[in-house]
Amino acid sequence: MNMFIKSIIAAAVASVTLAAQAEIVVKDAWVRATVPQQKATGAFMQIQSTKNVRLIEVQSAAAGLVEVHEMKMDNNVMKMRAIPQLDVPAGKNVELKPGGYHVMLMDLKAQAKAGDTVTLKLIFEDENKKQETVDVKATVKSLTTMEHKM
């Protein structure tokens, strides 16, 4: 009986741990391939969270500088700028895509070639200032892949 109770407690603890880890989900992460000598590219993905969070930072060993950017029309001119944070409302899908919100990888350490993988560390903050880090493996996709063109 004692072993049975221990098993139930262990299962309960494991399920709580898994639930906590699954609060923020990142799907379909990819990076646009580059040509030789190109020093910047974009990373794109879908982010969902069970609670309100903000993406406050992205890090990657593949680049010297990583920023979250937005592209939007301003007086009939498309402008791109870094933003300090990106809100991810609870239960909503936030899509980072060409022509919209995206992650800029600048001062690339090497060419991003189709089939490679780029590791990104996404740092989120909730309303109580508690931070959570999500490690993402983004596949590098060819410049000629039609679905990824702007």
N, C-alpha and C positions, 0 to 999 in steps of 0.2 A: 504494500500500500504506500509506503514512504517513497519508493522509487516511482510509482505512478504519479504522485503529487509533484515530485521533482520534474518529471517529464512534462506535465501540464504547465508548470511555471516556466520551464525553459521554452516551451512552444509559444507561450504568451509573450515572453520577453522578445523572442525572435520575430514574432509578427509585429510588435510595436516598433522594433528597430527597422524592419523592412518598410513599414508604413512611413516612418520618418524619412527614410532615404528616398522614397518615391514622391515626395511633395512637389519637386520640380523635375519635369521630364523634358529632355531635349531630343528632338527627332530630326531625321533627314538632314544632318549636318554635312555640308560640302564646302569646298574652297574652289574658286575659279583658278584653273591652271594659268601659268605665266609663260612668257617667252624668255629666252636668255636675256640677261641684263635688266629685266623688269624688276623694279624694287617694291611694288605694292600690288595687292590683290584683295579680294573680298571673301568673307566667309558668310555663309547663309544657313539658316536652320529654322525650326519651329520650336517654340518654347511654351510649355503649359505648366501651371502651378495650381495646387489646391488651396493656396492662400495668396494674398496680395504680397508681391515682392517687387523689388527693383533690381535690374541688372546694373551693377555699379562699376564693374571692372571686368576686363578680359585680358588674360595673359597667354603668351605662347613663346616657346623657345625658338620658334621658326622666324620670328620677327623682332626687330629692335624696338618697335612701337606698335601697340595695339589699341585701337579706339573703337567705340561704338559710334556709328554715324547715322544720319538720316539724310535722305534726298527728298526735296519737295520743290514745287513750283513757287517762285516768288517774283511777281511782276513779269510773268511770261518767260522767266529764266529758271532753268533747273539748277538748284544750288545744293551742295553737299556740305555738311558741317558735323563736327564732333558734338556729341551730346553728353552731359555729365551722368545721365542714368536713363534707363529705359524701363518704364512701368510694365509689369506683367500682372494684370488683374486676375484674381482667383477665378478659375474655371474658363478663362478665355485663352484662345490660341493666338500667340503673338508670332507673326511670321517675319523673319529677317530674310529679305529677298532683293534681287537686283532692282534698282529704282526706288527702293524704300529704305527701311531700317536695315543695317548690315554691320558686320564687323570689318574694319579695315586693318589689314596686316601690312605694315609699312617697314621699310628698311629690312627687307627679306634677307635672310642669311643664305638662302639657296633658291634656285628655281623651283617652283611648285609644279611638278610634273604629274600628268594624269596617272591615276592609280596609286600615287603616294598617299600617305595619311599625315594630317597635321593635327597635333594635339592642342586643344584649347582648354584653358581653365576659366570657367565662368564663375564670377563671384556675385552672389545675390545678397540682398539685405531685406529683412522684413520690416514691418511697422515698428517693431520693438528694437530695431538696430541689430538684431541677431543676424550674423552672416552665415551663408551656406555656400560651399564650393561644389560645382559640378564639373567633372572632367569629361571632355567630349573628344572623340576621335572623328575628325572630319575627313572625308574622302576627297581627294583632289580630282576634279572632273575637267575634261577637255574643253577648250575654248569653243570648239565646234559643236558641242552638244546642244541641240536646238532648244530643249526645255529650259536651258539656263541662260539664254540670251535675254537681254533687256528688251 
